Amino acid sequence: MGPVFISYSRADAGYVGRLTAHLVNARIDVWTDEGIEAGAQFIRTIERQIRACSAFIPVMSPHSRESDWVANEIELAKRLRKPILPLLLAGEPFTELLTTHYEDVVGDRLPSAKYVQVVLSQSTGGTGAAGSAGGSAPPAGWPGARDPDQLARLVKDTPEAELTNLMNSAQRSWILGTIMSWFPARFRPDRAGSVQVVVHWHITGPPRATPDAFELVIANGTCTLSPAPAHEPTLALTVGPVDFLRLVGGISNPMMMFMTGKLKAKGDLGLAANLANLFDLKRA
């Protein structure tokens, strides 16, 4: 996989330097245009790097809003259907990215562990070690499920009340980001064939007022993950946090969850019925 491409205004270079160091510390390969002279070679280099990148991070601010370079880079990334993971540094979200979820870093804040975890997954093709984002270890109270087998055993052995408290805590983002990173890592292109679909996951419940959203894009024999949905979904799935753990761990039956309203699906129901077959999610 290619490096992560950061699109920004030179006026925001100070923040981007800190951002780059933050991502590199999480073992993410990052590319910026620092040190490259303007000219014809610059244009070719930018295009080549966007085509090769594993994810595209536009840093949105009033400065970058006025930059033709940033606008052109965003347009190319969208045309190439790159995973776009915007950061809002200042001002308002860009019009062309209004349908894309973004991370608010206003006040020069660095992005969250969940955001970094998803960037890590993109940059390694979904094979990055869970929990390595930002150098963090599994959160206290979470024994460290590294795959669906361990998740199934943990969920079976943990009382419902404890799971609810855990998924209502600040640890929720780390857990969801880790589990979602399994999907691209365990994607089976041999089963997907020529399928080209977009799947949105919405995990509801506190502590967030709005659901956590993730996007899986399956196309051309690959599966990419984004915490910032940018495309019209073929299928949208909505589920509560504890039921999400039970679903991925293979403890709850998806059909029964549909029938009881614990799992809601909108869009291609045939895809919903076959989705699990596209991933090697072995269970205990």
Contacts in CASP RR format, 6 or more apart in sequence:
PFRMAT RR
TARGET T0000
AUTHOR 0000-0000-0000
METHOD contacts of the structure
MODEL  1
MGPVFISYSRADAGYVGRLTAHLVNARIDVWTDEGIEAGAQFIRTIERQI
RACSAFIPVMSPHSRESDWVANEIELAKRLRKPILPLLLAGEPFTELLTT
HYEDVVGDRLPSAKYVQVVLSQSTGGTGAAGSAGGSAPPAGWPGARDPDQ
LARLVKDTPEAELTNLMNSAQRSWILGTIMSWFPARFRPDRAGSVQVVVH
WHITGPPRATPDAFELVIANGTCTLSPAPAHEPTLALTVGPVDFLRLVGG
ISNPMMMFMTGKLKAKGDLGLAANLANLFDLKRA
1 54 0 8 1.000
1 122 0 8 1.000
1 123 0 8 1.000
1 124 0 8 1.000
1 125 0 8 1.000
2 29 0 8 1.000
2 52 0 8 1.000
2 53 0 8 1.000
2 54 0 8 1.000
2 123 0 8 1.000
3 29 0 8 1.000
3 30 0 8 1.000
3 31 0 8 1.000
3 49 0 8 1.000
3 52 0 8 1.000
3 53 0 8 1.000
3 54 0 8 1.000
3 123 0 8 1.000
4 23 0 8 1.000
4 28 0 8 1.000
4 29 0 8 1.000
4 30 0 8 1.000
4 31 0 8 1.000
4 53 0 8 1.000
4 54 0 8 1.000
4 55 0 8 1.000
4 56 0 8 1.000
4 57 0 8 1.000
4 119 0 8 1.000
4 122 0 8 1.000
4 123 0 8 1.000
5 31 0 8 1.000
5 32 0 8 1.000
5 49 0 8 1.000
5 50 0 8 1.000
5 53 0 8 1.000
5 55 0 8 1.000
5 56 0 8 1.000
5 57 0 8 1.000
5 73 0 8 1.000
5 77 0 8 1.000
5 82 0 8 1.000
6 16 0 8 1.000
6 19 0 8 1.000
6 20 0 8 1.000
6 30 0 8 1.000
6 31 0 8 1.000
6 32 0 8 1.000
6 57 0 8 1.000
6 59 0 8 1.000
7 56 0 8 1.000
7 57 0 8 1.000
7 58 0 8 1.000
7 59 0 8 1.000
7 64 0 8 1.000
7 69 0 8 1.000
7 70 0 8 1.000
7 73 0 8 1.000
7 74 0 8 1.000
7 77 0 8 1.000
8 16 0 8 1.000
8 32 0 8 1.000
8 58 0 8 1.000
8 59 0 8 1.000
8 61 0 8 1.000
8 64 0 8 1.000
8 70 0 8 1.000
9 59 0 8 1.000
9 61 0 8 1.000
9 63 0 8 1.000
9 64 0 8 1.000
9 66 0 8 1.000
9 67 0 8 1.000
9 70 0 8 1.000
11 61 0 8 1.000
11 63 0 8 1.000
12 59 0 8 1.000
12 61 0 8 1.000
12 63 0 8 1.000
12 64 0 8 1.000
12 89 0 8 1.000
13 34 0 8 1.000
15 59 0 8 1.000
15 89 0 8 1.000
15 108 0 8 1.000
16 32 0 8 1.000
16 59 0 8 1.000
17 32 0 8 1.000
18 108 0 8 1.000
18 110 0 8 1.000
19 59 0 8 1.000
19 87 0 8 1.000
19 110 0 8 1.000
19 111 0 8 1.000
20 30 0 8 1.000
20 32 0 8 1.000
22 110 0 8 1.000
22 111 0 8 1.000
22 116 0 8 1.000
22 134 0 8 1.000
23 30 0 8 1.000
23 116 0 8 1.000
23 119 0 8 1.000
24 30 0 8 1.000
25 134 0 8 1.000
25 135 0 8 1.000
26 116 0 8 1.000
26 119 0 8 1.000
26 120 0 8 1.000
26 132 0 8 1.000
26 133 0 8 1.000
26 134 0 8 1.000
26 135 0 8 1.000
27 120 0 8 1.000
27 128 0 8 1.000
27 132 0 8 1.000
28 116 0 8 1.000
28 119 0 8 1.000
28 120 0 8 1.000
28 123 0 8 1.000
29 123 0 8 1.000
31 49 0 8 1.000
31 53 0 8 1.000
33 42 0 8 1.000
33 45 0 8 1.000
33 46 0 8 1.000
36 42 0 8 1.000
36 45 0 8 1.000
46 69 0 8 1.000
46 73 0 8 1.000
47 76 0 8 1.000
50 56 0 8 1.000
50 73 0 8 1.000
50 76 0 8 1.000
50 77 0 8 1.000
50 80 0 8 1.000
50 82 0 8 1.000
51 80 0 8 1.000
53 77 0 8 1.000
53 82 0 8 1.000
54 83 0 8 1.000
54 122 0 8 1.000
54 123 0 8 1.000
54 124 0 8 1.000
54 125 0 8 1.000
55 82 0 8 1.000
55 83 0 8 1.000
55 84 0 8 1.000
55 85 0 8 1.000
55 119 0 8 1.000
55 122 0 8 1.000
55 123 0 8 1.000
55 226 0 8 1.000
56 73 0 8 1.000
56 74 0 8 1.000
56 77 0 8 1.000
56 82 0 8 1.000
56 83 0 8 1.000
56 84 0 8 1.000
56 85 0 8 1.000
57 84 0 8 1.000
57 85 0 8 1.000
57 86 0 8 1.000
57 87 0 8 1.000
57 119 0 8 1.000
58 64 0 8 1.000
58 70 0 8 1.000
58 73 0 8 1.000
58 74 0 8 1.000
58 77 0 8 1.000
58 84 0 8 1.000
58 86 0 8 1.000
58 87 0 8 1.000
58 94 0 8 1.000
58 97 0 8 1.000
59 86 0 8 1.000
59 87 0 8 1.000
59 89 0 8 1.000
60 86 0 8 1.000
60 87 0 8 1.000
60 88 0 8 1.000
60 89 0 8 1.000
60 90 0 8 1.000
60 91 0 8 1.000
60 92 0 8 1.000
60 93 0 8 1.000
60 94 0 8 1.000
60 97 0 8 1.000
60 102 0 8 1.000
61 88 0 8 1.000
61 89 0 8 1.000
61 90 0 8 1.000
61 91 0 8 1.000
62 90 0 8 1.000
62 91 0 8 1.000
64 70 0 8 1.000
64 89 0 8 1.000
65 91 0 8 1.000
65 94 0 8 1.000
71 96 0 8 1.000
74 84 0 8 1.000
74 94 0 8 1.000
74 96 0 8 1.000
74 97 0 8 1.000
75 96 0 8 1.000
77 84 0 8 1.000
78 84 0 8 1.000
78 96 0 8 1.000
78 230 0 8 1.000
81 217 0 8 1.000
81 219 0 8 1.000
81 231 0 8 1.000
83 122 0 8 1.000
83 217 0 8 1.000
83 224 0 8 1.000
83 225 0 8 1.000
83 226 0 8 1.000
83 228 0 8 1.000
83 230 0 8 1.000
84 97 0 8 1.000
84 100 0 8 1.000
84 226 0 8 1.000
84 228 0 8 1.000
84 230 0 8 1.000
85 103 0 8 1.000
85 115 0 8 1.000
85 118 0 8 1.000
85 119 0 8 1.000
85 122 0 8 1.000
85 226 0 8 1.000
85 227 0 8 1.000
85 228 0 8 1.000
86 93 0 8 1.000
86 94 0 8 1.000
86 97 0 8 1.000
86 100 0 8 1.000
86 101 0 8 1.000
86 102 0 8 1.000
86 103 0 8 1.000
86 228 0 8 1.000
87 102 0 8 1.000
87 103 0 8 1.000
87 105 0 8 1.000
87 111 0 8 1.000
88 102 0 8 1.000
88 103 0 8 1.000
88 104 0 8 1.000
88 105 0 8 1.000
88 106 0 8 1.000
89 105 0 8 1.000
89 106 0 8 1.000
89 107 0 8 1.000
89 108 0 8 1.000
90 106 0 8 1.000
90 107 0 8 1.000
91 106 0 8 1.000
93 102 0 8 1.000
97 230 0 8 1.000
99 229 0 8 1.000
99 230 0 8 1.000
100 228 0 8 1.000
100 229 0 8 1.000
100 230 0 8 1.000
101 213 0 8 1.000
101 227 0 8 1.000
101 228 0 8 1.000
101 229 0 8 1.000
101 230 0 8 1.000
102 228 0 8 1.000
103 111 0 8 1.000
103 112 0 8 1.000
103 115 0 8 1.000
103 227 0 8 1.000
103 228 0 8 1.000
105 111 0 8 1.000
111 119 0 8 1.000
112 173 0 8 1.000
113 133 0 8 1.000
113 134 0 8 1.000
113 136 0 8 1.000
113 173 0 8 1.000
113 174 0 8 1.000
114 133 0 8 1.000
114 173 0 8 1.000
114 174 0 8 1.000
114 176 0 8 1.000
114 177 0 8 1.000
114 212 0 8 1.000
114 227 0 8 1.000
115 227 0 8 1.000
116 133 0 8 1.000
116 134 0 8 1.000
117 130 0 8 1.000
117 131 0 8 1.000
117 133 0 8 1.000
117 174 0 8 1.000
117 177 0 8 1.000
117 178 0 8 1.000
117 181 0 8 1.000
118 177 0 8 1.000
118 180 0 8 1.000
118 181 0 8 1.000
118 214 0 8 1.000
118 225 0 8 1.000
118 226 0 8 1.000
118 227 0 8 1.000
119 133 0 8 1.000
120 128 0 8 1.000
120 132 0 8 1.000
120 133 0 8 1.000
120 181 0 8 1.000
121 128 0 8 1.000
121 177 0 8 1.000
121 180 0 8 1.000
121 181 0 8 1.000
121 184 0 8 1.000
121 185 0 8 1.000
121 225 0 8 1.000
122 184 0 8 1.000
122 224 0 8 1.000
122 225 0 8 1.000
122 226 0 8 1.000
125 184 0 8 1.000
125 185 0 8 1.000
125 224 0 8 1.000
126 181 0 8 1.000
126 184 0 8 1.000
126 185 0 8 1.000
126 225 0 8 1.000
127 185 0 8 1.000
128 181 0 8 1.000
128 185 0 8 1.000
130 144 0 8 1.000
130 146 0 8 1.000
130 178 0 8 1.000
130 181 0 8 1.000
130 182 0 8 1.000
131 137 0 8 1.000
131 138 0 8 1.000
131 174 0 8 1.000
131 178 0 8 1.000
133 174 0 8 1.000
136 174 0 8 1.000
138 144 0 8 1.000
138 174 0 8 1.000
138 178 0 8 1.000
139 170 0 8 1.000
139 171 0 8 1.000
139 174 0 8 1.000
139 175 0 8 1.000
140 171 0 8 1.000
141 166 0 8 1.000
141 171 0 8 1.000
142 166 0 8 1.000
142 171 0 8 1.000
142 174 0 8 1.000
142 175 0 8 1.000
143 154 0 8 1.000
144 150 0 8 1.000
144 154 0 8 1.000
145 151 0 8 1.000
145 154 0 8 1.000
145 178 0 8 1.000
145 179 0 8 1.000
147 182 0 8 1.000
147 282 0 8 1.000
148 182 0 8 1.000
148 248 0 8 1.000
148 249 0 8 1.000
148 250 0 8 1.000
148 281 0 8 1.000
148 282 0 8 1.000
148 283 0 8 1.000
149 282 0 8 1.000
149 283 0 8 1.000
149 284 0 8 1.000
150 284 0 8 1.000
151 179 0 8 1.000
151 245 0 8 1.000
151 248 0 8 1.000
151 249 0 8 1.000
152 249 0 8 1.000
152 250 0 8 1.000
152 251 0 8 1.000
152 283 0 8 1.000
152 284 0 8 1.000
153 284 0 8 1.000
155 163 0 8 1.000
155 245 0 8 1.000
155 246 0 8 1.000
155 249 0 8 1.000
155 251 0 8 1.000
156 251 0 8 1.000
158 166 0 8 1.000
160 242 0 8 1.000
163 242 0 8 1.000
163 245 0 8 1.000
164 242 0 8 1.000
166 172 0 8 1.000
166 175 0 8 1.000
167 175 0 8 1.000
167 241 0 8 1.000
167 242 0 8 1.000
167 245 0 8 1.000
168 205 0 8 1.000
168 206 0 8 1.000
168 207 0 8 1.000
168 241 0 8 1.000
169 207 0 8 1.000
170 207 0 8 1.000
172 207 0 8 1.000
172 208 0 8 1.000
172 212 0 8 1.000
172 241 0 8 1.000
173 212 0 8 1.000
176 203 0 8 1.000
176 212 0 8 1.000
176 214 0 8 1.000
176 241 0 8 1.000
176 244 0 8 1.000
177 214 0 8 1.000
177 227 0 8 1.000
179 244 0 8 1.000
179 245 0 8 1.000
179 248 0 8 1.000
180 201 0 8 1.000
180 214 0 8 1.000
180 225 0 8 1.000
180 227 0 8 1.000
181 225 0 8 1.000
182 248 0 8 1.000
182 279 0 8 1.000
182 281 0 8 1.000
183 216 0 8 1.000
183 223 0 8 1.000
183 225 0 8 1.000
183 279 0 8 1.000
184 216 0 8 1.000
184 222 0 8 1.000
184 223 0 8 1.000
184 224 0 8 1.000
184 225 0 8 1.000
186 279 0 8 1.000
186 280 0 8 1.000
186 281 0 8 1.000
187 218 0 8 1.000
187 222 0 8 1.000
187 223 0 8 1.000
187 278 0 8 1.000
187 279 0 8 1.000
187 280 0 8 1.000
188 277 0 8 1.000
188 278 0 8 1.000
188 279 0 8 1.000
188 280 0 8 1.000
189 221 0 8 1.000
189 222 0 8 1.000
189 223 0 8 1.000
191 277 0 8 1.000
191 278 0 8 1.000
192 218 0 8 1.000
192 221 0 8 1.000
192 223 0 8 1.000
192 278 0 8 1.000
193 221 0 8 1.000
195 218 0 8 1.000
195 278 0 8 1.000
196 218 0 8 1.000
196 219 0 8 1.000
196 220 0 8 1.000
197 217 0 8 1.000
197 218 0 8 1.000
197 219 0 8 1.000
197 234 0 8 1.000
197 235 0 8 1.000
197 268 0 8 1.000
197 271 0 8 1.000
198 215 0 8 1.000
198 216 0 8 1.000
198 217 0 8 1.000
198 218 0 8 1.000
198 231 0 8 1.000
198 232 0 8 1.000
198 233 0 8 1.000
198 234 0 8 1.000
198 235 0 8 1.000
199 215 0 8 1.000
199 216 0 8 1.000
199 218 0 8 1.000
199 233 0 8 1.000
199 234 0 8 1.000
199 235 0 8 1.000
199 236 0 8 1.000
199 237 0 8 1.000
199 271 0 8 1.000
199 275 0 8 1.000
200 213 0 8 1.000
200 214 0 8 1.000
200 215 0 8 1.000
200 216 0 8 1.000
200 229 0 8 1.000
200 233 0 8 1.000
200 235 0 8 1.000
200 236 0 8 1.000
200 237 0 8 1.000
201 213 0 8 1.000
201 214 0 8 1.000
201 215 0 8 1.000
201 216 0 8 1.000
201 237 0 8 1.000
201 239 0 8 1.000
201 244 0 8 1.000
202 211 0 8 1.000
202 212 0 8 1.000
202 213 0 8 1.000
202 236 0 8 1.000
202 237 0 8 1.000
202 238 0 8 1.000
202 239 0 8 1.000
203 211 0 8 1.000
203 212 0 8 1.000
203 214 0 8 1.000
203 239 0 8 1.000
203 240 0 8 1.000
203 241 0 8 1.000
203 244 0 8 1.000
204 211 0 8 1.000
204 238 0 8 1.000
204 239 0 8 1.000
204 240 0 8 1.000
204 241 0 8 1.000
205 211 0 8 1.000
205 240 0 8 1.000
205 241 0 8 1.000
211 238 0 8 1.000
212 227 0 8 1.000
213 227 0 8 1.000
213 228 0 8 1.000
213 229 0 8 1.000
214 225 0 8 1.000
214 226 0 8 1.000
214 227 0 8 1.000
214 229 0 8 1.000
215 225 0 8 1.000
215 226 0 8 1.000
215 227 0 8 1.000
215 228 0 8 1.000
215 229 0 8 1.000
215 230 0 8 1.000
215 231 0 8 1.000
215 233 0 8 1.000
216 223 0 8 1.000
216 224 0 8 1.000
216 225 0 8 1.000
217 223 0 8 1.000
217 224 0 8 1.000
217 226 0 8 1.000
217 231 0 8 1.000
218 278 0 8 1.000
223 278 0 8 1.000
233 266 0 8 1.000
233 267 0 8 1.000
234 267 0 8 1.000
234 268 0 8 1.000
234 271 0 8 1.000
235 265 0 8 1.000
235 266 0 8 1.000
235 267 0 8 1.000
235 268 0 8 1.000
235 269 0 8 1.000
235 271 0 8 1.000
235 272 0 8 1.000
235 275 0 8 1.000
236 265 0 8 1.000
236 266 0 8 1.000
236 267 0 8 1.000
237 263 0 8 1.000
237 264 0 8 1.000
237 265 0 8 1.000
237 272 0 8 1.000
238 263 0 8 1.000
238 264 0 8 1.000
238 265 0 8 1.000
238 266 0 8 1.000
239 247 0 8 1.000
239 257 0 8 1.000
239 262 0 8 1.000
239 263 0 8 1.000
239 264 0 8 1.000
240 262 0 8 1.000
243 252 0 8 1.000
243 257 0 8 1.000
243 262 0 8 1.000
243 263 0 8 1.000
246 252 0 8 1.000
247 254 0 8 1.000
247 257 0 8 1.000
247 263 0 8 1.000
248 281 0 8 1.000
249 281 0 8 1.000
249 283 0 8 1.000
250 281 0 8 1.000
250 283 0 8 1.000
251 283 0 8 1.000
252 262 0 8 1.000
254 263 0 8 1.000
254 272 0 8 1.000
254 276 0 8 1.000
257 263 0 8 1.000
258 264 0 8 1.000
258 265 0 8 1.000
258 272 0 8 1.000
265 272 0 8 1.000
END
